[in-house]
């Protein structure tokens, strides 16, 4: 039931979907993957969709110039491959960042048993619609500072704490990973974060956390609109 609860929470599904999520898991094939194993790769024939039982998975795609674009990191309870089900091949790569347990559900099961469940399909469409909306908002942001601030906002919502007027925001991604999320260079990410510290928005930076002045941070976000893009899910 713990995994069912995670699936419902992370995919914003209705509590009415408990039984159908349990059935999906029961009809899946549990497989263990090692670090750096591909669950699937782009252009590979699409035969399953997946649920992460345990572990962390990187979702990425290679451009024509062999540059890898990381879209997100997904963890226990997240679906993989749902947006691609109506196609013939996968359009992204799913790679294990650490040892993972993955549940594979045949594509045919979706179309033969799930497509007529109106509650499940409505929730799935709602979830995908919200993701598309966030993505559309994120791609029109041009300023590196705005992108970094929105990333920090997302992290503060997902993982942050407030103590004595200071946001404690965990450092869960490297500057290189943040650069991939935001289509920036690693140097630009580092330079922008240091600028935020010099301006007082970030009061200090430790090995594990960014510390942001609550008032200055929220004031700056109110000016830029506080849009939040797609940066993965919580660990």
Secondary structure as UniProt FT lines:
FT   HELIX           2..10
FT   TURN            11..12
FT   HELIX           15..17
FT   HELIX           18..26
FT   STRAND          29..33
FT   TURN            35..36
FT   STRAND          38..40
FT   TURN            42..43
FT   STRAND          48..54
FT   STRAND          56..62
FT   TURN            64..65
FT   STRAND          68..75
FT   TURN            76..77
FT   STRAND          79..80
FT   HELIX           82..84
FT   TURN            85..86
FT   STRAND          93..96
FT   STRAND          100..106
FT   HELIX           107..109
FT   HELIX           110..114
FT   TURN            115..116
FT   HELIX           118..139
FT   HELIX           144..159
FT   STRAND          161..163
FT   TURN            164..165
FT   STRAND          166..170
FT   HELIX           175..182
FT   HELIX           186..198
FT   TURN            199..200
FT   STRAND          202..205
FT   STRAND          209..213
FT   HELIX           214..224
//
